[in-house]
Amino acid sequence: MADRFAVKPVYSALSQYIRNRADLGAGKAMLDGVLESANPFDQKAARPPKRWFVLSSLLTAMAISFFFYFNNLM
């Protein structure tokens, strides 16, 4: 029969493993989806946002501002 493990030690070991791996995680996946690819030769170089993200952010902000302006909510 397999040994049983408590939830807290397994969770802490897993979270420590993920913290030690900088290439894993939901935050890394979100940044990779929104920002341009990283420069493999210069790790500290700035990563500009992707064009689709900037466009969708501007359109969303514009739609919200039109909604508030034309409904006299401001």
N, CA, C and O atoms as a Tripos MOL2 file, in Angstrom:
@<TRIPOS>MOLECULE
protein
  296   295    74     0     0
PROTEIN
NO_CHARGES

@<TRIPOS>ATOM
      1 N           0.8430   -1.1770    0.0000 N.3       1 MET1
      2 CA          0.0000    0.0000    0.0000 C.3       1 MET1
      3 C           0.8900    1.2420    0.0000 C.2       1 MET1
      4 O           1.9220    1.2780    0.6700 O.2       1 MET1
      5 N           0.4860    2.2370   -0.7440 N.am      2 ALA2
      6 CA          1.2640    3.4710   -0.8560 C.3       2 ALA2
      7 C           1.1500    4.3000    0.4170 C.2       2 ALA2
      8 O           0.1360    4.2720    1.1150 O.2       2 ALA2
      9 N           2.2210    5.0390    0.6980 N.am      3 ASP3
     10 CA          2.2030    5.9210    1.8620 C.3       3 ASP3
     11 C           1.2640    7.0920    1.6000 C.2       3 ASP3
     12 O           1.1150    7.5490    0.4670 O.2       3 ASP3
     13 N           0.6400    7.5620    2.6610 N.am      4 ARG4
     14 CA         -0.2610    8.7060    2.5520 C.3       4 ARG4
     15 C           0.5000    9.9740    2.9070 C.2       4 ARG4
     16 O           1.3700    9.9750    3.7780 O.2       4 ARG4
     17 N           0.1600   11.0320    2.2290 N.am      5 PHE5
     18 CA          0.7870   12.3200    2.4740 C.3       5 PHE5
     19 C          -0.2690   13.3140    2.9110 C.2       5 PHE5
     20 O          -1.4200   13.2520    2.4780 O.2       5 PHE5
     21 N           0.1360   14.2300    3.7750 N.am      6 ALA6
     22 CA         -0.7670   15.3050    4.1800 C.3       6 ALA6
     23 C          -0.7820   16.3720    3.0850 C.2       6 ALA6
     24 O           0.1490   16.4700    2.2850 O.2       6 ALA6
     25 N          -1.8350   17.1570    3.0610 N.am      7 VAL7
     26 CA         -2.0140   18.1430    2.0000 C.3       7 VAL7
     27 C          -1.0040   19.2890    2.1190 C.2       7 VAL7
     28 O          -0.4000   19.6830    1.1210 O.2       7 VAL7
     29 N          -0.8170   19.8200    3.3160 N.am      8 LYS8
     30 CA          0.0430   20.9900    3.4930 C.3       8 LYS8
     31 C           1.4890   20.7490    3.0790 C.2       8 LYS8
     32 O           2.0410   21.5990    2.3810 O.2       8 LYS8
     33 N           2.1450   19.6500    3.4590 N.am      9 PRO9
     34 CA          3.5260   19.4650    3.0120 C.3       9 PRO9
     35 C           3.6510   19.2770    1.4980 C.2       9 PRO9
     36 O           4.6160   19.7430    0.8910 O.2       9 PRO9
     37 N           2.6930   18.6090    0.9010 N.am     10 VAL10
     38 CA          2.7320   18.4140   -0.5480 C.3      10 VAL10
     39 C           2.5200   19.7480   -1.2520 C.2      10 VAL10
     40 O           3.2040   20.0500   -2.2300 O.2      10 VAL10
     41 N           1.5760   20.5480   -0.7620 N.am     11 TYR11
     42 CA          1.3210   21.8620   -1.3590 C.3      11 TYR11
     43 C           2.5320   22.7680   -1.2150 C.2      11 TYR11
     44 O           2.8990   23.4560   -2.1670 O.2      11 TYR11
     45 N           3.1620   22.7820   -0.0430 N.am     12 SER12
     46 CA          4.3320   23.6410    0.1440 C.3      12 SER12
     47 C           5.5040   23.1640   -0.7110 C.2      12 SER12
     48 O           6.2460   23.9890   -1.2450 O.2      12 SER12
     49 N           5.6830   21.8590   -0.8510 N.am     13 ALA13
     50 CA          6.7670   21.3540   -1.6990 C.3      13 ALA13
     51 C           6.5150   21.6910   -3.1620 C.2      13 ALA13
     52 O           7.4430   22.0600   -3.8820 O.2      13 ALA13
     53 N           5.2760   21.5680   -3.6030 N.am     14 LEU14
     54 CA          4.9440   21.8940   -4.9850 C.3      14 LEU14
     55 C           5.0870   23.3860   -5.2580 C.2      14 LEU14
     56 O           5.6250   23.7700   -6.2970 O.2      14 LEU14
     57 N           4.6220   24.2280   -4.3540 N.am     15 SER15
     58 CA          4.7460   25.6700   -4.5560 C.3      15 SER15
     59 C           6.2150   26.1050   -4.5220 C.2      15 SER15
     60 O           6.6010   27.0090   -5.2620 O.2      15 SER15
     61 N           7.0240   25.4860   -3.6900 N.am     16 GLN16
     62 CA          8.4550   25.7960   -3.6690 C.3      16 GLN16
     63 C           9.1180   25.3540   -4.9690 C.2      16 GLN16
     64 O           9.9910   26.0540   -5.4830 O.2      16 GLN16
     65 N           8.7240   24.2230   -5.5000 N.am     17 TYR17
     66 CA          9.2690   23.7410   -6.7710 C.3      17 TYR17
     67 C           8.9220   24.7000   -7.9100 C.2      17 TYR17
     68 O           9.7670   24.9880   -8.7580 O.2      17 TYR17
     69 N           7.6810   25.1920   -7.9330 N.am     18 ILE18
     70 CA          7.2670   26.1130   -8.9880 C.3      18 ILE18
     71 C           7.9590   27.4610   -8.8210 C.2      18 ILE18
     72 O           8.3140   28.0890   -9.8180 O.2      18 ILE18
     73 N           8.1620   27.9310   -7.5660 N.am     19 ARG19
     74 CA          8.8750   29.1890   -7.3540 C.3      19 ARG19
     75 C          10.3200   29.0980   -7.8190 C.2      19 ARG19
     76 O          10.8720   30.0840   -8.3080 O.2      19 ARG19
     77 N          10.9420   27.9350   -7.6770 N.am     20 ASN20
     78 CA         12.3250   27.7560   -8.1010 C.3      20 ASN20
     79 C          12.4490   27.6710   -9.6130 C.2      20 ASN20
     80 O          13.5280   27.9240  -10.1500 O.2      20 ASN20
     81 N          11.3850   27.3230  -10.3120 N.am     21 ARG21
     82 CA         11.3980   27.2190  -11.7710 C.3      21 ARG21
     83 C          10.8130   28.4850  -12.3600 C.2      21 ARG21
     84 O           9.5960   28.6690  -12.3630 O.2      21 ARG21
     85 N          11.6690   29.3560  -12.8560 N.am     22 ALA22
     86 CA         11.2080   30.6350  -13.4000 C.3      22 ALA22
     87 C          10.5080   30.4630  -14.7410 C.2      22 ALA22
     88 O           9.7930   31.3640  -15.1780 O.2      22 ALA22
     89 N          10.6980   29.3270  -15.4000 N.am     23 ASP23
     90 CA         10.0950   29.1340  -16.7130 C.3      23 ASP23
     91 C           8.6950   28.5440  -16.6320 C.2      23 ASP23
     92 O           8.0700   28.3300  -17.6710 O.2      23 ASP23
     93 N           8.1770   28.2730  -15.4310 N.am     24 LEU24
     94 CA          6.8390   27.7190  -15.2510 C.3      24 LEU24
     95 C           5.9420   28.7260  -14.5460 C.2      24 LEU24
     96 O           6.4230   29.6510  -13.8920 O.2      24 LEU24
     97 N           4.6600   28.5400  -14.6850 N.am     25 GLY25
     98 CA          3.7150   29.3350  -13.9120 C.3      25 GLY25
     99 C           2.7300   30.0930  -14.7730 C.2      25 GLY25
    100 O           2.9710   30.3470  -15.9530 O.2      25 GLY25
    101 N           1.6140   30.4500  -14.1570 N.am     26 ALA26
    102 CA          0.5610   31.1620  -14.8650 C.3      26 ALA26
    103 C           0.9800   32.5920  -15.1880 C.2      26 ALA26
    104 O           0.6400   33.1150  -16.2490 O.2      26 ALA26
    105 N           1.7140   33.2220  -14.2830 N.am     27 GLY27
    106 CA          2.1800   34.5780  -14.5330 C.3      27 GLY27
    107 C           3.1110   34.6480  -15.7280 C.2      27 GLY27
    108 O           3.0260   35.5690  -16.5410 O.2      27 GLY27
    109 N           3.9920   33.6800  -15.8310 N.am     28 LYS28
    110 CA          4.9150   33.6180  -16.9680 C.3      28 LYS28
    111 C           4.1410   33.3920  -18.2650 C.2      28 LYS28
    112 O           4.4670   33.9880  -19.2910 O.2      28 LYS28
    113 N           3.1310   32.5480  -18.2280 N.am     29 ALA29
    114 CA          2.3290   32.2840  -19.4260 C.3      29 ALA29
    115 C           1.5590   33.5300  -19.8520 C.2      29 ALA29
    116 O           1.4470   33.8070  -21.0460 O.2      29 ALA29
    117 N           1.0210   34.2920  -18.8840 N.am     30 MET30
    118 CA          0.3020   35.5180  -19.2310 C.3      30 MET30
    119 C           1.2510   36.5570  -19.8170 C.2      30 MET30
    120 O           0.9130   37.2190  -20.7970 O.2      30 MET30
    121 N           2.4370   36.7050  -19.2250 N.am     31 LEU31
    122 CA          3.3970   37.6700  -19.7590 C.3      31 LEU31
    123 C           3.8650   37.2790  -21.1550 C.2      31 LEU31
    124 O           4.0520   38.1460  -22.0080 O.2      31 LEU31
    125 N           4.0530   36.0000  -21.3970 N.am     32 ASP32
    126 CA          4.4630   35.5490  -22.7220 C.3      32 ASP32
    127 C           3.3600   35.7820  -23.7460 C.2      32 ASP32
    128 O           3.6520   35.9930  -24.9230 O.2      32 ASP32
    129 N           2.1090   35.7480  -23.3260 N.am     33 GLY33
    130 CA          1.0060   35.9930  -24.2380 C.3      33 GLY33
    131 C           0.8040   37.4580  -24.5630 C.2      33 GLY33
    132 O           0.3160   37.7890  -25.6430 O.2      33 GLY33
    133 N           1.1730   38.3470  -23.6400 N.am     34 VAL34
    134 CA          0.9260   39.7720  -23.8130 C.3      34 VAL34
    135 C           2.1610   40.5170  -24.3190 C.2      34 VAL34
    136 O           2.0280   41.4810  -25.0720 O.2      34 VAL34
    137 N           3.3540   40.0890  -23.9190 N.am     35 LEU35
    138 CA          4.5780   40.7860  -24.2990 C.3      35 LEU35
    139 C           5.2700   40.0900  -25.4620 C.2      35 LEU35
    140 O           5.0640   38.9010  -25.7090 O.2      35 LEU35
    141 N           6.0930   40.8530  -26.1680 N.am     36 GLU36
    142 CA          6.8850   40.2870  -27.2570 C.3      36 GLU36
    143 C           7.8720   39.2620  -26.6990 C.2      36 GLU36
    144 O           8.1130   39.2160  -25.4930 O.2      36 GLU36
    145 N           8.4340   38.4500  -27.5750 N.am     37 SER37
    146 CA          9.3710   37.4090  -27.1630 C.3      37 SER37
    147 C          10.6060   38.0250  -26.5180 C.2      37 SER37
    148 O          11.0520   39.1090  -26.8930 O.2      37 SER37
    149 N          11.1380   37.3140  -25.5490 N.am     38 ALA38
    150 CA         12.3250   37.7940  -24.8480 C.3      38 ALA38
    151 C          13.5580   37.6370  -25.7260 C.2      38 ALA38
    152 O          13.6420   36.7240  -26.5480 O.2      38 ALA38
    153 N          14.5090   38.5400  -25.5390 N.am     39 ASN39
    154 CA         15.7740   38.4730  -26.2460 C.3      39 ASN39
    155 C          16.6510   37.4410  -25.5340 C.2      39 ASN39
    156 O          16.9730   37.6320  -24.3610 O.2      39 ASN39
    157 N          17.0460   36.3590  -26.1990 N.am     40 PRO40
    158 CA         17.8400   35.3360  -25.5140 C.3      40 PRO40
    159 C          19.2530   35.8040  -25.1850 C.2      40 PRO40
    160 O          19.9140   35.1960  -24.3420 O.2      40 PRO40
    161 N          19.7320   36.8630  -25.8220 N.am     41 PHE41
    162 CA         21.0890   37.3300  -25.5890 C.3      41 PHE41
    163 C          21.1600   38.4270  -24.5410 C.2      41 PHE41
    164 O          22.2260   38.6730  -23.9760 O.2      41 PHE41
    165 N          20.0450   39.0880  -24.2730 N.am     42 ASP42
    166 CA         20.0010   40.1480  -23.2700 C.3      42 ASP42
    167 C          18.7630   39.9330  -22.4080 C.2      42 ASP42
    168 O          17.6610   40.3290  -22.7890 O.2      42 ASP42
    169 N          18.9410   39.3140  -21.2570 N.am     43 GLN43
    170 CA         17.8160   38.9650  -20.3980 C.3      43 GLN43
    171 C          17.1640   40.1920  -19.7600 C.2      43 GLN43
    172 O          15.9920   40.1400  -19.3860 O.2      43 GLN43
    173 N          17.9070   41.2990  -19.6310 N.am     44 LYS44
    174 CA         17.3650   42.4800  -18.9700 C.3      44 LYS44
    175 C          16.7550   43.4790  -19.9500 C.2      44 LYS44
    176 O          16.3400   44.5640  -19.5420 O.2      44 LYS44
    177 N          16.6950   43.1330  -21.2190 N.am     45 ALA45
    178 CA         16.1120   44.0370  -22.2150 C.3      45 ALA45
    179 C          14.6060   44.1490  -21.9940 C.2      45 ALA45
    180 O          13.9490   43.1840  -21.6020 O.2      45 ALA45
    181 N          14.0720   45.3350  -22.2490 N.am     46 ALA46
    182 CA         12.6360   45.5720  -22.0800 C.3      46 ALA46
    183 C          11.8520   44.7840  -23.1300 C.2      46 ALA46
    184 O          12.2860   44.6430  -24.2730 O.2      46 ALA46
    185 N          10.6990   44.2780  -22.7200 N.am     47 ARG47
    186 CA          9.8240   43.5410  -23.6210 C.3      47 ARG47
    187 C           8.5870   44.3820  -23.8900 C.2      47 ARG47
    188 O           7.7240   44.4990  -23.0200 O.2      47 ARG47
    189 N           8.4820   44.9680  -25.0730 N.am     48 PRO48
    190 CA          7.3100   45.8080  -25.3620 C.3      48 PRO48
    191 C           6.0490   44.9480  -25.5110 C.2      48 PRO48
    192 O           6.1430   43.7610  -25.8210 O.2      48 PRO48
    193 N           4.8710   45.5440  -25.2920 N.am     49 PRO49
    194 CA          3.6230   44.7900  -25.4540 C.3      49 PRO49
    195 C           3.3540   44.4750  -26.9210 C.2      49 PRO49
    196 O           3.8180   45.1800  -27.8170 O.2      49 PRO49
    197 N           2.6020   43.4100  -27.1480 N.am     50 LYS50
    198 CA          2.2400   43.0300  -28.5120 C.3      50 LYS50
    199 C           1.2130   44.0110  -29.0540 C.2      50 LYS50
    200 O           0.4760   44.6430  -28.2980 O.2      50 LYS50
    201 N           1.1780   44.1290  -30.3800 N.am     51 ARG51
    202 CA          0.2900   45.1030  -31.0140 C.3      51 ARG51
    203 C          -1.1760   44.8100  -30.7390 C.2      51 ARG51
    204 O          -1.9510   45.7360  -30.5020 O.2      51 ARG51
    205 N          -1.5730   43.5420  -30.7650 N.am     52 TRP52
    206 CA         -2.9780   43.2100  -30.5490 C.3      52 TRP52
    207 C          -3.4150   43.5740  -29.1400 C.2      52 TRP52
    208 O          -4.5690   43.9470  -28.9280 O.2      52 TRP52
    209 N          -2.5080   43.4700  -28.1710 N.am     53 PHE53
    210 CA         -2.8510   43.8020  -26.7920 C.3      53 PHE53
    211 C          -3.0560   45.3070  -26.6380 C.2      53 PHE53
    212 O          -3.9880   45.7450  -25.9640 O.2      53 PHE53
    213 N          -2.1920   46.0880  -27.2590 N.am     54 VAL54
    214 CA         -2.3240   47.5420  -27.1870 C.3      54 VAL54
    215 C          -3.6160   47.9770  -27.8680 C.2      54 VAL54
    216 O          -4.3580   48.8000  -27.3320 O.2      54 VAL54
    217 N          -3.8820   47.4260  -29.0450 N.am     55 LEU55
    218 CA         -5.1000   47.7850  -29.7700 C.3      55 LEU55
    219 C          -6.3550   47.4070  -28.9890 C.2      55 LEU55
    220 O          -7.2830   48.2080  -28.8820 O.2      55 LEU55
    221 N          -6.3880   46.2050  -28.4490 N.am     56 SER56
    222 CA         -7.5770   45.7790  -27.7010 C.3      56 SER56
    223 C          -7.7420   46.5890  -26.4150 C.2      56 SER56
    224 O          -8.8710   46.8670  -26.0090 O.2      56 SER56
    225 N          -6.6430   46.9710  -25.7690 N.am     57 SER57
    226 CA         -6.7360   47.8060  -24.5680 C.3      57 SER57
    227 C          -7.2940   49.1780  -24.8980 C.2      57 SER57
    228 O          -8.1470   49.6970  -24.1780 O.2      57 SER57
    229 N          -6.8080   49.7700  -25.9990 N.am     58 LEU58
    230 CA         -7.3160   51.0830  -26.4040 C.3      58 LEU58
    231 C          -8.7880   51.0300  -26.7980 C.2      58 LEU58
    232 O          -9.5580   51.9200  -26.4350 O.2      58 LEU58
    233 N          -9.1820   50.0050  -27.5320 N.am     59 LEU59
    234 CA        -10.5820   49.8800  -27.9350 C.3      59 LEU59
    235 C         -11.4950   49.6490  -26.7420 C.2      59 LEU59
    236 O         -12.6040   50.1810  -26.6980 O.2      59 LEU59
    237 N         -11.0460   48.8670  -25.7820 N.am     60 THR60
    238 CA        -11.8360   48.6260  -24.5750 C.3      60 THR60
    239 C         -11.9820   49.9010  -23.7600 C.2      60 THR60
    240 O         -13.0760   50.2170  -23.2940 O.2      60 THR60
    241 N         -10.8880   50.6370  -23.5840 N.am     61 ALA61
    242 CA        -10.9520   51.8930  -22.8390 C.3      61 ALA61
    243 C         -11.8430   52.8990  -23.5550 C.2      61 ALA61
    244 O         -12.5900   53.6380  -22.9140 O.2      61 ALA61
    245 N         -11.7640   52.9290  -24.8710 N.am     62 MET62
    246 CA        -12.5980   53.8490  -25.6360 C.3      62 MET62
    247 C         -14.0720   53.4730  -25.5250 C.2      62 MET62
    248 O         -14.9190   54.3540  -25.3780 O.2      62 MET62
    249 N         -14.3890   52.1990  -25.5920 N.am     63 ALA63
    250 CA        -15.7810   51.7600  -25.4710 C.3      63 ALA63
    251 C         -16.3440   52.0820  -24.0940 C.2      63 ALA63
    252 O         -17.4930   52.5090  -23.9760 O.2      63 ALA63
    253 N         -15.5460   51.8830  -23.0580 N.am     64 ILE64
    254 CA        -16.0120   52.1930  -21.6950 C.3      64 ILE64
    255 C         -16.2100   53.6960  -21.5230 C.2      64 ILE64
    256 O         -17.1880   54.1340  -20.9170 O.2      64 ILE64
    257 N         -15.2750   54.4840  -22.0610 N.am     65 SER65
    258 CA        -15.4240   55.9370  -21.9310 C.3      65 SER65
    259 C         -16.6240   56.4480  -22.7260 C.2      65 SER65
    260 O         -17.3190   57.3490  -22.2590 O.2      65 SER65
    261 N         -16.8870   55.8990  -23.9160 N.am     66 PHE66
    262 CA        -18.0830   56.2800  -24.6720 C.3      66 PHE66
    263 C         -19.3440   55.9260  -23.9080 C.2      66 PHE66
    264 O         -20.2970   56.7050  -23.8790 O.2      66 PHE66
    265 N         -19.3550   54.7640  -23.2950 N.am     67 PHE67
    266 CA        -20.5160   54.3370  -22.5230 C.3      67 PHE67
    267 C         -20.8140   55.3190  -21.3920 C.2      67 PHE67
    268 O         -21.9560   55.7390  -21.2050 O.2      67 PHE67
    269 N         -19.7780   55.6770  -20.6450 N.am     68 PHE68
    270 CA        -19.9790   56.6100  -19.5420 C.3      68 PHE68
    271 C         -20.3390   58.0000  -20.0310 C.2      68 PHE68
    272 O         -21.1780   58.6690  -19.4270 O.2      68 PHE68
    273 N         -19.7210   58.4450  -21.1150 N.am     69 TYR69
    274 CA        -19.9800   59.8000  -21.6130 C.3      69 TYR69
    275 C         -21.3930   59.9370  -22.1550 C.2      69 TYR69
    276 O         -22.0890   60.8960  -21.8210 O.2      69 TYR69
    277 N         -21.8300   58.9910  -22.9890 N.am     70 PHE70
    278 CA        -23.1440   59.1210  -23.6190 C.3      70 PHE70
    279 C         -24.3000   58.7330  -22.6970 C.2      70 PHE70
    280 O         -25.4560   59.0010  -23.0250 O.2      70 PHE70
    281 N         -24.0240   58.1220  -21.5780 N.am     71 ASN71
    282 CA        -25.0730   57.8210  -20.6140 C.3      71 ASN71
    283 C         -25.0750   58.8230  -19.4640 C.2      71 ASN71
    284 O         -25.7840   58.6420  -18.4740 O.2      71 ASN71
    285 N         -24.2910   59.8590  -19.5980 N.am     72 ASN72
    286 CA        -24.2110   60.9340  -18.5860 C.3      72 ASN72
    287 C         -23.9230   60.3840  -17.1930 C.2      72 ASN72
    288 O         -24.5380   60.8120  -16.2160 O.2      72 ASN72
    289 N         -23.0030   59.4490  -17.0990 N.am     73 LEU73
    290 CA        -22.6490   58.8650  -15.8090 C.3      73 LEU73
    291 C         -21.4650   59.5780  -15.1670 C.2      73 LEU73
    292 O         -21.1350   59.3130  -14.0110 O.2      73 LEU73
    293 N         -20.8300   60.4690  -15.8970 N.am     74 MET74
    294 CA        -19.6860   61.1860  -15.3350 C.3      74 MET74
    295 C         -20.0810   62.5680  -14.8890 C.2      74 MET74
    296 O         -19.2430   63.3180  -14.3890 O.2      74 MET74
@<TRIPOS>BOND
     1     1     2 1
     2     2     3 1
     3     3     4 2
     4     3     5 am
     5     5     6 1
     6     6     7 1
     7     7     8 2
     8     7     9 am
     9     9    10 1
    10    10    11 1
    11    11    12 2
    12    11    13 am
    13    13    14 1
    14    14    15 1
    15    15    16 2
    16    15    17 am
    17    17    18 1
    18    18    19 1
    19    19    20 2
    20    19    21 am
    21    21    22 1
    22    22    23 1
    23    23    24 2
    24    23    25 am
    25    25    26 1
    26    26    27 1
    27    27    28 2
    28    27    29 am
    29    29    30 1
    30    30    31 1
    31    31    32 2
    32    31    33 am
    33    33    34 1
    34    34    35 1
    35    35    36 2
    36    35    37 am
    37    37    38 1
    38    38    39 1
    39    39    40 2
    40    39    41 am
    41    41    42 1
    42    42    43 1
    43    43    44 2
    44    43    45 am
    45    45    46 1
    46    46    47 1
    47    47    48 2
    48    47    49 am
    49    49    50 1
    50    50    51 1
    51    51    52 2
    52    51    53 am
    53    53    54 1
    54    54    55 1
    55    55    56 2
    56    55    57 am
    57    57    58 1
    58    58    59 1
    59    59    60 2
    60    59    61 am
    61    61    62 1
    62    62    63 1
    63    63    64 2
    64    63    65 am
    65    65    66 1
    66    66    67 1
    67    67    68 2
    68    67    69 am
    69    69    70 1
    70    70    71 1
    71    71    72 2
    72    71    73 am
    73    73    74 1
    74    74    75 1
    75    75    76 2
    76    75    77 am
    77    77    78 1
    78    78    79 1
    79    79    80 2
    80    79    81 am
    81    81    82 1
    82    82    83 1
    83    83    84 2
    84    83    85 am
    85    85    86 1
    86    86    87 1
    87    87    88 2
    88    87    89 am
    89    89    90 1
    90    90    91 1
    91    91    92 2
    92    91    93 am
    93    93    94 1
    94    94    95 1
    95    95    96 2
    96    95    97 am
    97    97    98 1
    98    98    99 1
    99    99   100 2
   100    99   101 am
   101   101   102 1
   102   102   103 1
   103   103   104 2
   104   103   105 am
   105   105   106 1
   106   106   107 1
   107   107   108 2
   108   107   109 am
   109   109   110 1
   110   110   111 1
   111   111   112 2
   112   111   113 am
   113   113   114 1
   114   114   115 1
   115   115   116 2
   116   115   117 am
   117   117   118 1
   118   118   119 1
   119   119   120 2
   120   119   121 am
   121   121   122 1
   122   122   123 1
   123   123   124 2
   124   123   125 am
   125   125   126 1
   126   126   127 1
   127   127   128 2
   128   127   129 am
   129   129   130 1
   130   130   131 1
   131   131   132 2
   132   131   133 am
   133   133   134 1
   134   134   135 1
   135   135   136 2
   136   135   137 am
   137   137   138 1
   138   138   139 1
   139   139   140 2
   140   139   141 am
   141   141   142 1
   142   142   143 1
   143   143   144 2
   144   143   145 am
   145   145   146 1
   146   146   147 1
   147   147   148 2
   148   147   149 am
   149   149   150 1
   150   150   151 1
   151   151   152 2
   152   151   153 am
   153   153   154 1
   154   154   155 1
   155   155   156 2
   156   155   157 am
   157   157   158 1
   158   158   159 1
   159   159   160 2
   160   159   161 am
   161   161   162 1
   162   162   163 1
   163   163   164 2
   164   163   165 am
   165   165   166 1
   166   166   167 1
   167   167   168 2
   168   167   169 am
   169   169   170 1
   170   170   171 1
   171   171   172 2
   172   171   173 am
   173   173   174 1
   174   174   175 1
   175   175   176 2
   176   175   177 am
   177   177   178 1
   178   178   179 1
   179   179   180 2
   180   179   181 am
   181   181   182 1
   182   182   183 1
   183   183   184 2
   184   183   185 am
   185   185   186 1
   186   186   187 1
   187   187   188 2
   188   187   189 am
   189   189   190 1
   190   190   191 1
   191   191   192 2
   192   191   193 am
   193   193   194 1
   194   194   195 1
   195   195   196 2
   196   195   197 am
   197   197   198 1
   198   198   199 1
   199   199   200 2
   200   199   201 am
   201   201   202 1
   202   202   203 1
   203   203   204 2
   204   203   205 am
   205   205   206 1
   206   206   207 1
   207   207   208 2
   208   207   209 am
   209   209   210 1
   210   210   211 1
   211   211   212 2
   212   211   213 am
   213   213   214 1
   214   214   215 1
   215   215   216 2
   216   215   217 am
   217   217   218 1
   218   218   219 1
   219   219   220 2
   220   219   221 am
   221   221   222 1
   222   222   223 1
   223   223   224 2
   224   223   225 am
   225   225   226 1
   226   226   227 1
   227   227   228 2
   228   227   229 am
   229   229   230 1
   230   230   231 1
   231   231   232 2
   232   231   233 am
   233   233   234 1
   234   234   235 1
   235   235   236 2
   236   235   237 am
   237   237   238 1
   238   238   239 1
   239   239   240 2
   240   239   241 am
   241   241   242 1
   242   242   243 1
   243   243   244 2
   244   243   245 am
   245   245   246 1
   246   246   247 1
   247   247   248 2
   248   247   249 am
   249   249   250 1
   250   250   251 1
   251   251   252 2
   252   251   253 am
   253   253   254 1
   254   254   255 1
   255   255   256 2
   256   255   257 am
   257   257   258 1
   258   258   259 1
   259   259   260 2
   260   259   261 am
   261   261   262 1
   262   262   263 1
   263   263   264 2
   264   263   265 am
   265   265   266 1
   266   266   267 1
   267   267   268 2
   268   267   269 am
   269   269   270 1
   270   270   271 1
   271   271   272 2
   272   271   273 am
   273   273   274 1
   274   274   275 1
   275   275   276 2
   276   275   277 am
   277   277   278 1
   278   278   279 1
   279   279   280 2
   280   279   281 am
   281   281   282 1
   282   282   283 1
   283   283   284 2
   284   283   285 am
   285   285   286 1
   286   286   287 1
   287   287   288 2
   288   287   289 am
   289   289   290 1
   290   290   291 1
   291   291   292 2
   292   291   293 am
   293   293   294 1
   294   294   295 1
   295   295   296 2
@<TRIPOS>SUBSTRUCTURE
     1 MET1         2 RESIDUE 1 A MET
     2 ALA2         6 RESIDUE 1 A ALA
     3 ASP3        10 RESIDUE 1 A ASP
     4 ARG4        14 RESIDUE 1 A ARG
     5 PHE5        18 RESIDUE 1 A PHE
     6 ALA6        22 RESIDUE 1 A ALA
     7 VAL7        26 RESIDUE 1 A VAL
     8 LYS8        30 RESIDUE 1 A LYS
     9 PRO9        34 RESIDUE 1 A PRO
    10 VAL10       38 RESIDUE 1 A VAL
    11 TYR11       42 RESIDUE 1 A TYR
    12 SER12       46 RESIDUE 1 A SER
    13 ALA13       50 RESIDUE 1 A ALA
    14 LEU14       54 RESIDUE 1 A LEU
    15 SER15       58 RESIDUE 1 A SER
    16 GLN16       62 RESIDUE 1 A GLN
    17 TYR17       66 RESIDUE 1 A TYR
    18 ILE18       70 RESIDUE 1 A ILE
    19 ARG19       74 RESIDUE 1 A ARG
    20 ASN20       78 RESIDUE 1 A ASN
    21 ARG21       82 RESIDUE 1 A ARG
    22 ALA22       86 RESIDUE 1 A ALA
    23 ASP23       90 RESIDUE 1 A ASP
    24 LEU24       94 RESIDUE 1 A LEU
    25 GLY25       98 RESIDUE 1 A GLY
    26 ALA26      102 RESIDUE 1 A ALA
    27 GLY27      106 RESIDUE 1 A GLY
    28 LYS28      110 RESIDUE 1 A LYS
    29 ALA29      114 RESIDUE 1 A ALA
    30 MET30      118 RESIDUE 1 A MET
    31 LEU31      122 RESIDUE 1 A LEU
    32 ASP32      126 RESIDUE 1 A ASP
    33 GLY33      130 RESIDUE 1 A GLY
    34 VAL34      134 RESIDUE 1 A VAL
    35 LEU35      138 RESIDUE 1 A LEU
    36 GLU36      142 RESIDUE 1 A GLU
    37 SER37      146 RESIDUE 1 A SER
    38 ALA38      150 RESIDUE 1 A ALA
    39 ASN39      154 RESIDUE 1 A ASN
    40 PRO40      158 RESIDUE 1 A PRO
    41 PHE41      162 RESIDUE 1 A PHE
    42 ASP42      166 RESIDUE 1 A ASP
    43 GLN43      170 RESIDUE 1 A GLN
    44 LYS44      174 RESIDUE 1 A LYS
    45 ALA45      178 RESIDUE 1 A ALA
    46 ALA46      182 RESIDUE 1 A ALA
    47 ARG47      186 RESIDUE 1 A ARG
    48 PRO48      190 RESIDUE 1 A PRO
    49 PRO49      194 RESIDUE 1 A PRO
    50 LYS50      198 RESIDUE 1 A LYS
    51 ARG51      202 RESIDUE 1 A ARG
    52 TRP52      206 RESIDUE 1 A TRP
    53 PHE53      210 RESIDUE 1 A PHE
    54 VAL54      214 RESIDUE 1 A VAL
    55 LEU55      218 RESIDUE 1 A LEU
    56 SER56      222 RESIDUE 1 A SER
    57 SER57      226 RESIDUE 1 A SER
    58 LEU58      230 RESIDUE 1 A LEU
    59 LEU59      234 RESIDUE 1 A LEU
    60 THR60      238 RESIDUE 1 A THR
    61 ALA61      242 RESIDUE 1 A ALA
    62 MET62      246 RESIDUE 1 A MET
    63 ALA63      250 RESIDUE 1 A ALA
    64 ILE64      254 RESIDUE 1 A ILE
    65 SER65      258 RESIDUE 1 A SER
    66 PHE66      262 RESIDUE 1 A PHE
    67 PHE67      266 RESIDUE 1 A PHE
    68 PHE68      270 RESIDUE 1 A PHE
    69 TYR69      274 RESIDUE 1 A TYR
    70 PHE70      278 RESIDUE 1 A PHE
    71 ASN71      282 RESIDUE 1 A ASN
    72 ASN72      286 RESIDUE 1 A ASN
    73 LEU73      290 RESIDUE 1 A LEU
    74 MET74      294 RESIDUE 1 A MET
